[in-house]
Amino acid sequence: MDRRQQKTRTAIFQAFNRLLERKHFNSITVQEILDEANIGRSTFYSHFETKDALLKEMCTDIFNHVFSHELSAETSHDFSLSDHGLQEKITHLLYHLKDNRGNVLGVLSGESGELFMRYFKEYLITMFEQYPDSIREDVPKEFALNHLVGSLAEAVRWWIGTRMNMPPEELSVHYLRLIGYSI
């Protein structure tokens, strides 16, 4: 992707994020995204087939960073020097969700919430597979992964519903204790 295309893509993401801060995903139209980004319809569709595709790409960009193997120092947190254990990985994830709470709240509204959670769970499966000691060996692996992913996704949904009042470190510790993971 050349710089001009990247600049347009960034403008679309920023416009979409600004709209998500004010409106629910379901009520945002492609035309509003076009107006906010100051681009034409054909430009939008040369980057994304639908508004749902835009949402998926936005989630992919967020999750690729959050679930990357290399954690760098950031404004709200720094796990760059940690051992990158499961607790740190979950806490890092929670910080990113909190830092992007405007977007996350907008996306979780209505039908887009199910799309977001589906993408989120796909990344969580990959994350848990990187920590084999988190997966019980006395039950089928797929069953264990489903339980770990489902319970963390619902813990995150609950946390968002409480306006993220609990610090990310505390939520990750409670979750890991609940699933019997030694901290």
C-alpha positions as CSV (number, residue, x, y, z in Angstrom):
1,M,0.0,0.0,0.0
2,D,1.5,3.3,-1.0
3,R,1.5,6.4,1.3
4,R,-1.5,8.0,-0.4
5,Q,-3.6,4.8,0.1
6,Q,-2.3,4.5,3.7
7,K,-3.3,8.2,4.4
8,T,-6.8,7.6,3.0
9,R,-7.2,4.4,5.0
10,T,-6.1,6.3,8.2
11,A,-8.6,9.1,7.4
12,I,-11.4,6.5,7.1
13,F,-10.4,4.8,10.4
14,Q,-10.2,8.2,12.2
15,A,-13.6,9.3,10.8
16,F,-15.2,6.0,11.8
17,N,-13.6,6.2,15.3
18,R,-15.0,9.8,15.7
19,L,-18.4,8.6,14.7
20,L,-18.3,5.7,17.1
21,E,-17.6,8.1,19.9
22,R,-20.9,9.8,19.2
23,K,-23.2,7.1,17.7
24,H,-23.8,3.4,17.8
25,F,-22.4,1.3,15.0
26,N,-25.8,0.4,13.6
27,S,-26.9,4.0,13.2
28,I,-23.7,5.1,11.3
29,T,-24.1,5.2,7.6
30,V,-21.4,4.9,4.9
31,Q,-22.4,8.4,3.8
32,E,-21.6,9.8,7.3
33,I,-18.2,8.1,7.1
34,L,-17.6,9.6,3.7
35,D,-18.5,13.1,5.0
36,E,-16.5,12.8,8.1
37,A,-13.4,11.5,6.2
38,N,-14.0,14.0,3.4
39,I,-13.7,11.3,0.7
40,G,-15.8,10.0,-2.2
41,R,-17.9,6.9,-2.2
42,S,-15.6,5.1,-4.8
43,T,-12.6,5.8,-2.6
44,F,-14.3,4.2,0.4
45,Y,-15.3,1.2,-1.6
46,S,-11.8,0.8,-3.0
47,H,-10.6,0.2,0.6
48,F,-13.7,-1.6,2.1
49,E,-16.5,-3.5,0.6
50,T,-18.9,-2.7,3.5
51,K,-19.2,-0.9,6.8
52,D,-18.8,-4.4,8.4
53,A,-15.5,-4.9,6.5
54,L,-14.3,-1.6,7.9
55,L,-15.2,-2.8,11.4
56,K,-13.3,-6.0,10.8
57,E,-10.2,-4.2,9.6
58,M,-10.4,-1.8,12.5
59,C,-10.6,-4.8,14.9
60,T,-7.8,-6.5,13.1
61,D,-5.5,-3.5,13.4
62,I,-6.3,-3.1,17.1
63,F,-5.9,-6.9,17.8
64,N,-2.8,-7.3,15.8
65,H,-1.1,-4.7,18.0
66,V,-2.6,-6.0,21.3
67,F,-1.8,-9.6,20.5
68,S,1.7,-9.0,19.0
69,H,4.6,-10.9,20.5
70,E,6.5,-7.7,21.1
71,L,5.1,-5.4,23.8
72,S,6.3,-1.8,23.7
73,A,6.1,1.0,26.2
74,E,2.9,3.0,25.8
75,T,1.3,6.0,27.3
76,S,-1.0,4.2,29.8
77,H,1.2,1.1,30.4
78,D,4.6,-0.5,29.8
79,F,5.0,-4.2,29.5
80,S,8.1,-4.0,27.3
81,L,10.4,-5.3,30.1
82,S,8.0,-7.9,31.5
83,D,8.3,-11.6,31.0
84,H,5.2,-11.5,28.7
85,G,3.4,-14.1,30.8
86,L,-0.3,-14.7,30.4
87,Q,-1.2,-12.2,33.2
88,E,0.8,-9.4,31.5
89,K,-0.7,-10.3,28.1
90,I,-4.3,-10.1,29.5
91,T,-3.5,-6.9,31.4
92,H,-2.0,-5.4,28.2
93,L,-5.2,-6.3,26.3
94,L,-7.4,-4.7,29.0
95,Y,-5.4,-1.5,28.9
96,H,-5.9,-1.3,25.1
97,L,-9.6,-1.8,25.5
98,K,-9.7,0.9,28.2
99,D,-7.6,3.3,26.1
100,N,-10.0,2.7,23.1
101,R,-13.2,2.6,25.2
102,G,-15.0,5.2,23.0
103,N,-14.6,2.9,20.0
104,V,-15.2,-0.3,21.9
105,L,-18.5,1.0,23.5
106,G,-19.7,2.2,20.1
107,V,-18.8,-1.1,18.4
108,L,-20.3,-3.3,21.2
109,S,-23.7,-1.7,20.7
110,G,-26.2,-3.7,18.7
111,E,-25.3,-6.3,16.1
112,S,-21.7,-5.0,15.7
113,G,-21.1,-6.2,19.2
114,E,-21.4,-9.8,18.1
115,L,-19.1,-9.2,15.2
116,F,-16.5,-7.6,17.5
117,M,-16.8,-10.4,20.0
118,R,-16.4,-13.0,17.2
119,Y,-13.2,-11.4,16.0
120,F,-12.0,-10.9,19.6
121,K,-12.5,-14.6,20.4
122,E,-10.5,-15.7,17.4
123,Y,-7.6,-13.7,18.7
124,L,-8.1,-14.9,22.2
125,I,-7.8,-18.5,21.0
126,T,-4.5,-17.7,19.4
127,M,-3.3,-16.0,22.6
128,F,-4.2,-18.9,24.9
129,E,-2.5,-21.4,22.5
130,Q,0.7,-19.4,23.1
131,Y,0.4,-20.3,26.8
132,P,-0.1,-24.1,26.8
133,D,0.1,-24.2,30.6
134,S,-3.2,-22.3,30.6
135,I,-5.0,-25.2,28.9
136,R,-5.9,-28.1,31.0
137,E,-4.8,-31.4,29.7
138,D,-7.4,-33.5,31.4
139,V,-10.2,-32.2,29.1
140,P,-10.3,-31.9,25.3
141,K,-8.3,-29.0,24.1
142,E,-11.1,-27.4,22.0
143,F,-13.4,-27.6,25.1
144,A,-10.8,-26.0,27.3
145,L,-10.1,-23.2,24.8
146,N,-13.8,-22.5,24.4
147,H,-14.1,-22.2,28.2
148,L,-11.1,-19.9,28.5
149,V,-12.0,-17.7,25.6
150,G,-15.7,-17.5,26.5
151,S,-15.1,-16.7,30.1
152,L,-12.5,-14.0,29.3
153,A,-14.7,-12.5,26.7
154,E,-17.7,-12.3,29.1
155,A,-15.4,-10.9,31.8
156,V,-14.4,-8.2,29.4
157,R,-18.0,-7.5,28.5
158,W,-18.9,-7.3,32.2
159,W,-16.0,-5.0,32.8
160,I,-17.0,-2.7,30.0
161,G,-20.5,-2.7,31.5
162,T,-19.1,-1.5,34.8
163,R,-17.5,1.4,33.0
164,M,-14.1,-0.3,33.4
165,N,-13.9,0.8,37.1
166,M,-11.7,-2.1,38.1
167,P,-8.0,-1.6,37.2
168,P,-6.8,-3.9,34.4
169,E,-4.3,-5.5,36.7
170,E,-6.9,-6.4,39.2
171,L,-9.3,-7.9,36.6
172,S,-6.6,-10.0,35.1
173,V,-5.7,-11.4,38.5
174,H,-9.3,-12.2,39.4
175,Y,-9.8,-13.9,36.0
176,L,-6.7,-16.0,36.3
177,R,-7.6,-17.1,39.9
178,L,-11.1,-18.0,38.7
179,I,-9.8,-20.3,36.0
180,G,-7.3,-21.8,38.4
181,Y,-4.2,-20.5,36.7
182,S,-1.3,-20.1,39.1
183,I,-0.1,-16.5,39.2
